[in-house]
Amino acid sequence: MLLNTEWSSLFDDELHSSYFKELQNFIDIEYKNKIIFPEYENIFRAFNLISPQKIKVVIIGQDPYHGVNQANGLAFSVCDKCKIPPSLKNIFTELVDDIRCDTPANGNLTKWAKEGVLLINTVLTVEKAKPNSHKNMGWEIFTNSVIKKLSYEYENIVFILWGGPSQKKESLIDTTKHFILKAPHPSPLSSYRGFFGSKPFSQANIYLKANGRKEIDWCLTSQKTLL
């Protein structure tokens, strides 16, 4: 598991901690003996696509998709040729309604990452067909540390928290320095309870513009094959 130099220097103490070494050992054994997603080299892809100081928005998911060839290292994102999962389909419905983007042709969110959006799951790996199989193995400690560190080190980041588990992260964020957007999870079970109509994309851009930061180009239709 490799983080680029910018991230590894920012989290040097974390990466050398005893819990992370245990997590690393667990992950290495899992990948040798089972089918684990995403691909090993994509575990930290969400981080390696963006410099920490360039982050404008953080979207927090739960754990990666557990179907074959779905997860690509970014929360909610799938590979170009994958069927778009129901939650992502609902995100796209809100995207079109909120800022009038065309409906994306695929579920690859790599363009968002390149725009300054950190798409992280609370747990970064999962066993095939076993959702939450790597829960409570140490990933939550690491990703909580990421959120706290970003909150402490930087200013004017939009944190988008969809659903109860993500909203528990609010206590890790300094709300005097950052902006939090909360809504129900975009899954079919909860999206109609307030996710639709929450306008996260336009609200994020309003905040960024008001704080002198370049807005995110959320539209994905011009994106070429990136993975």
C-alpha positions in Angstrom: 0.0 0.0 0.0 1.7 3.1 -1.2 0.8 6.7 -0.5 2.5 9.4 -2.6 5.2 11.6 -1.0 2.9 14.5 -0.1 0.5 12.3 1.8 3.0 9.9 3.4 4.9 12.9 4.8 1.7 14.4 6.2 0.8 11.0 7.9 4.3 9.8 8.7 3.5 9.1 12.4 0.3 7.4 11.5 1.9 5.1 8.9 4.5 4.0 11.4 2.1 3.4 14.3 1.5 -0.1 15.7 -2.2 -0.2 14.6 -1.3 0.7 11.0 1.5 -2.0 10.8 -1.1 -4.5 12.0 -3.6 -3.3 9.4 -0.9 -3.5 6.7 -0.1 -7.1 7.7 -3.8 -8.0 7.7 -4.4 -6.5 4.3 -1.3 -8.2 2.7 -2.5 -11.6 4.0 -6.1 -10.9 2.7 -4.9 -10.0 -0.8 -2.7 -13.1 -1.0 -5.5 -15.5 0.1 -8.8 -14.0 -1.0 -10.3 -11.8 -3.7 -10.2 -8.3 -2.3 -11.3 -5.0 -3.8 -10.2 -2.6 -5.1 -7.0 -3.8 -6.8 -4.1 -3.6 -4.4 -2.5 -0.7 -6.3 -5.7 1.3 -6.1 -6.2 1.2 -2.3 -4.9 4.7 -1.9 -5.9 5.9 -5.3 -8.3 8.6 -3.9 -5.4 10.2 -2.1 -2.8 9.8 -4.9 -4.9 11.6 -7.4 -4.9 14.8 -5.5 -2.5 16.9 -3.3 -3.8 17.5 0.2 -3.5 21.3 -0.2 -5.6 21.2 -3.3 -8.6 19.5 -1.7 -11.8 21.6 -2.0 -14.4 19.0 -1.2 -14.4 15.8 0.8 -17.1 13.2 0.1 -17.2 10.3 2.6 -18.5 6.9 1.7 -18.6 3.6 3.8 -16.7 0.7 2.2 -15.8 -0.1 -1.4 -18.2 -1.9 -3.8 -17.8 -5.6 -3.4 -18.7 -6.8 -6.9 -16.1 -7.9 -9.5 -14.4 -5.0 -11.3 -16.5 -2.3 -9.6 -14.4 -0.5 -7.1 -11.7 1.7 -8.5 -10.4 3.3 -5.3 -12.7 6.3 -5.2 -15.9 6.4 -3.0 -19.1 5.9 -5.0 -17.1 5.5 -8.2 -16.9 2.5 -10.6 -14.9 1.7 -13.7 -16.0 3.1 -17.1 -17.7 -0.1 -18.3 -19.4 -1.0 -15.1 -23.1 -0.8 -14.6 -23.9 2.3 -12.5 -24.9 1.2 -9.0 -28.2 2.5 -7.6 -26.7 5.0 -5.1 -24.5 6.5 -7.8 -27.5 6.6 -10.1 -29.3 8.7 -7.5 -26.3 11.0 -7.1 -26.4 11.6 -10.8 -30.1 12.3 -10.7 -29.4 15.0 -8.1 -26.5 16.3 -10.1 -28.6 16.8 -13.2 -31.4 18.4 -11.2 -29.1 20.6 -9.2 -26.7 22.1 -11.7 -28.2 20.9 -15.0 -25.3 18.7 -16.1 -26.1 16.1 -18.8 -26.5 12.6 -17.4 -23.1 11.0 -17.1 -22.3 8.2 -19.6 -20.6 6.1 -16.9 -19.9 5.9 -13.2 -16.2 6.9 -13.2 -15.7 9.9 -10.9 -12.0 10.3 -11.6 -12.7 13.8 -13.0 -14.1 14.9 -9.7 -10.8 13.8 -8.0 -8.8 15.8 -10.5 -11.1 18.8 -9.8 -10.2 18.8 -6.1 -12.7 16.3 -4.6 -11.4 13.7 -2.2 -13.7 10.7 -2.5 -12.8 8.4 0.5 -14.5 5.5 2.1 -14.4 5.0 5.8 -13.0 1.5 5.1 -10.7 1.3 2.1 -10.9 -2.5 1.3 -13.5 -5.2 1.2 -13.7 -9.0 0.4 -15.6 -10.0 -2.7 -19.3 -10.3 -2.0 -18.9 -9.6 1.7 -19.8 -5.9 2.5 -18.2 -4.6 5.6 -15.9 -7.5 5.8 -12.9 -5.3 6.6 -14.8 -3.2 9.1 -13.1 -2.6 12.5 -9.7 -3.8 11.2 -8.0 -0.4 11.6 -9.2 1.5 8.5 -11.6 3.7 10.5 -8.7 4.9 12.7 -6.8 5.9 9.7 -9.6 7.6 7.8 -10.7 9.4 11.0 -7.2 10.7 11.3 -7.3 11.9 7.7 -10.4 13.9 8.3 -9.1 15.4 11.5 -5.7 16.3 9.9 -7.4 18.0 6.9 -9.6 19.9 9.2 -6.7 21.1 11.3 -4.2 21.8 8.6 -6.4 23.5 6.0 -9.3 25.9 5.6 -12.5 26.3 3.6 -13.1 22.6 2.7 -16.6 21.4 2.0 -17.3 18.1 3.8 -20.3 16.3 2.2 -21.7 13.8 4.7 -24.4 11.4 3.2 -26.1 9.1 5.7 -25.7 8.4 9.4 -22.3 6.7 9.4 -20.7 9.6 7.5 -22.5 12.2 9.6 -20.8 10.8 12.7 -17.6 12.3 11.3 -18.9 15.8 11.9 -17.3 15.8 15.4 -13.9 15.5 13.7 -14.4 18.7 11.7 -13.8 22.3 12.8 -16.9 24.0 11.6 -15.5 27.4 12.2 -13.0 26.7 9.3 -15.0 24.4 7.1 -18.5 23.9 5.6 -20.5 20.7 6.3 -23.3 19.6 4.0 -25.5 16.8 5.4 -28.2 14.7 3.7 -29.6 11.2 3.8 -27.6 8.5 2.0 -28.3 8.4 -1.8 -29.2 4.7 -1.6 -32.7 3.7 -2.9 -33.7 3.0 0.7 -33.1 6.5 2.0 -32.7 8.9 -1.0 -36.4 10.0 -0.9 -36.1 11.1 2.7 -34.2 14.3 1.7 -31.3 13.4 -0.5 -33.2 14.5 -3.6 -33.4 18.3 -3.5 -30.5 18.7 -1.1 -28.4 20.5 -3.9 -25.0 19.5 -2.6 -23.1 20.4 -5.8 -24.4 24.0 -6.1 -24.1 24.6 -2.4 -20.5 23.4 -2.4 -19.7 25.8 -5.2 -21.5 28.7 -3.6 -19.3 28.2 -0.5 -16.1 27.8 -2.5 -16.7 30.9 -4.5 -17.6 33.0 -1.4 -14.3 32.0 0.1 -12.1 32.8 -2.9 -11.7 29.2 -4.1 -12.3 28.0 -7.7 -15.6 26.2 -8.1 -15.8 22.5 -9.0 -16.8 21.5 -12.5 -19.1 18.7 -11.4 -20.2 17.8 -14.9 -18.8 14.4 -16.1 -20.1 14.2 -19.7 -16.9 15.5 -21.3 -14.7 13.0 -19.4 -12.6 10.6 -21.5 -11.7 7.1 -20.4 -9.6 7.5 -17.3 -9.3 3.9 -16.0 
